[in-house]
């Protein structure tokens, strides 16, 4: 997770951890590329999400894309 997002979430998440269920998405798409690349970049770990008080993690996988197996592998490893 990039440091600015991690720092911001870390500064406020514990205040609301037991009031609002917190789910962290651990990867992000590359929507700003042209032509569009159907790939995800991993930017956080399950351990980081747990440290923030998350009750669950989520990840996007583009099934059918050339990167699908690698993306699934990341999810299994994390």
C-alpha positions as protocol buffer text, in pm:
chain_id: "A"
residue {
  index: 1
  type: UNK
  ca { x: 0 y: 0 z: 0 }
}
residue {
  index: 2
  type: UNK
  ca { x: 151 y: 332 z: -84 }
}
residue {
  index: 3
  type: UNK
  ca { x: 269 y: 520 z: 222 }
}
residue {
  index: 4
  type: UNK
  ca { x: 22 y: 809 z: 197 }
}
residue {
  index: 5
  type: UNK
  ca { x: -283 y: 575 z: 191 }
}
residue {
  index: 6
  type: UNK
  ca { x: -141 y: 350 z: 460 }
}
residue {
  index: 7
  type: UNK
  ca { x: -63 y: 646 z: 685 }
}
residue {
  index: 8
  type: UNK
  ca { x: -404 y: 805 z: 639 }
}
residue {
  index: 9
  type: UNK
  ca { x: -592 y: 481 z: 701 }
}
residue {
  index: 10
  type: UNK
  ca { x: -372 y: 399 z: 997 }
}
residue {
  index: 11
  type: UNK
  ca { x: -442 y: 734 z: 1157 }
}
residue {
  index: 12
  type: UNK
  ca { x: -822 y: 697 z: 1156 }
}
residue {
  index: 13
  type: UNK
  ca { x: -910 y: 328 z: 1123 }
}
residue {
  index: 14
  type: UNK
  ca { x: -867 y: 226 z: 1488 }
}
residue {
  index: 15
  type: UNK
  ca { x: -1110 y: 496 z: 1597 }
}
residue {
  index: 16
  type: UNK
  ca { x: -1388 y: 328 z: 1396 }
}
residue {
  index: 17
  type: UNK
  ca { x: -1267 y: -36 z: 1392 }
}
residue {
  index: 18
  type: UNK
  ca { x: -1542 y: -169 z: 1619 }
}
residue {
  index: 19
  type: UNK
  ca { x: -1816 y: 56 z: 1483 }
}
residue {
  index: 20
  type: UNK
  ca { x: -1785 y: 15 z: 1105 }
}
residue {
  index: 21
  type: UNK
  ca { x: -1669 y: -310 z: 939 }
}
residue {
  index: 22
  type: UNK
  ca { x: -1350 y: -225 z: 752 }
}
residue {
  index: 23
  type: UNK
  ca { x: -1260 y: -413 z: 431 }
}
residue {
  index: 24
  type: UNK
  ca { x: -927 y: -348 z: 259 }
}
residue {
  index: 25
  type: UNK
  ca { x: -875 y: -405 z: -113 }
}
residue {
  index: 26
  type: UNK
  ca { x: -512 y: -516 z: -144 }
}
residue {
  index: 27
  type: UNK
  ca { x: -461 y: -452 z: -516 }
}
residue {
  index: 28
  type: UNK
  ca { x: -539 y: -175 z: -762 }
}
residue {
  index: 29
  type: UNK
  ca { x: -595 y: -156 z: -1137 }
}
residue {
  index: 30
  type: UNK
  ca { x: -394 y: 29 z: -1398 }
}
residue {
  index: 31
  type: UNK
  ca { x: -680 y: 235 z: -1544 }
}
residue {
  index: 32
  type: UNK
  ca { x: -458 y: 526 z: -1647 }
}
residue {
  index: 33
  type: UNK
  ca { x: -262 y: 329 z: -1906 }
}
residue {
  index: 34
  type: UNK
  ca { x: -333 y: 348 z: -2277 }
}
residue {
  index: 35
  type: UNK
  ca { x: -407 y: 109 z: -2426 }
}
residue {
  index: 36
  type: UNK
  ca { x: -584 y: -36 z: -2125 }
}
residue {
  index: 37
  type: UNK
  ca { x: -393 y: -308 z: -1942 }
}
residue {
  index: 38
  type: UNK
  ca { x: -612 y: -558 z: -1759 }
}
residue {
  index: 39
  type: UNK
  ca { x: -378 y: -606 z: -1470 }
}
residue {
  index: 40
  type: UNK
  ca { x: -367 y: -532 z: -1100 }
}
residue {
  index: 41
  type: UNK
  ca { x: -81 y: -404 z: -887 }
}
residue {
  index: 42
  type: UNK
  ca { x: -50 y: -547 z: -539 }
}
residue {
  index: 43
  type: UNK
  ca { x: -3 y: -263 z: -288 }
}
residue {
  index: 44
  type: UNK
  ca { x: -90 y: -407 z: 53 }
}
residue {
  index: 45
  type: UNK
  ca { x: -65 y: -733 z: 242 }
}
residue {
  index: 46
  type: UNK
  ca { x: -312 y: -924 z: 454 }
}
residue {
  index: 47
  type: UNK
  ca { x: -89 y: -852 z: 754 }
}
residue {
  index: 48
  type: UNK
  ca { x: -113 y: -476 z: 690 }
}
residue {
  index: 49
  type: UNK
  ca { x: -490 y: -500 z: 660 }
}
residue {
  index: 50
  type: UNK
  ca { x: -508 y: -694 z: 988 }
}
residue {
  index: 51
  type: UNK
  ca { x: -290 y: -433 z: 1160 }
}
residue {
  index: 52
  type: UNK
  ca { x: -537 y: -166 z: 1043 }
}
residue {
  index: 53
  type: UNK
  ca { x: -825 y: -359 z: 1204 }
}
residue {
  index: 54
  type: UNK
  ca { x: -982 y: -491 z: 883 }
}
residue {
  index: 55
  type: UNK
  ca { x: -1243 y: -765 z: 913 }
}
residue {
  index: 56
  type: UNK
  ca { x: -1178 y: -885 z: 556 }
}
residue {
  index: 57
  type: UNK
  ca { x: -963 y: -827 z: 248 }
}
residue {
  index: 58
  type: UNK
  ca { x: -1061 y: -810 z: -117 }
}
residue {
  index: 59
  type: UNK
  ca { x: -877 y: -834 z: -447 }
}
residue {
  index: 60
  type: UNK
  ca { x: -976 y: -798 z: -810 }
}
residue {
  index: 61
  type: UNK
  ca { x: -879 y: -1067 z: -1060 }
}
residue {
  index: 62
  type: UNK
  ca { x: -940 y: -1021 z: -1431 }
}
residue {
  index: 63
  type: UNK
  ca { x: -1047 y: -1375 z: -1528 }
}
residue {
  index: 64
  type: UNK
  ca { x: -954 y: -1457 z: -1885 }
}
residue {
  index: 65
  type: UNK
  ca { x: -672 y: -1201 z: -1904 }
}
residue {
  index: 66
  type: UNK
  ca { x: -312 y: -1299 z: -1970 }
}
residue {
  index: 67
  type: UNK
  ca { x: -226 y: -1204 z: -1610 }
}
residue {
  index: 68
  type: UNK
  ca { x: -509 y: -1406 z: -1450 }
}
residue {
  index: 69
  type: UNK
  ca { x: -295 y: -1691 z: -1314 }
}
residue {
  index: 70
  type: UNK
  ca { x: -42 y: -1451 z: -1159 }
}
residue {
  index: 71
  type: UNK
  ca { x: -320 y: -1246 z: -999 }
}
residue {
  index: 72
  type: UNK
  ca { x: -477 y: -1560 z: -852 }
}
residue {
  index: 73
  type: UNK
  ca { x: -136 y: -1668 z: -727 }
}
residue {
  index: 74
  type: UNK
  ca { x: -96 y: -1340 z: -538 }
}
residue {
  index: 75
  type: UNK
  ca { x: -432 y: -1393 z: -370 }
}
residue {
  index: 76
  type: UNK
  ca { x: -343 y: -1744 z: -262 }
}
residue {
  index: 77
  type: UNK
  ca { x: 2 y: -1642 z: -133 }
}
residue {
  index: 78
  type: UNK
  ca { x: -130 y: -1349 z: 67 }
}
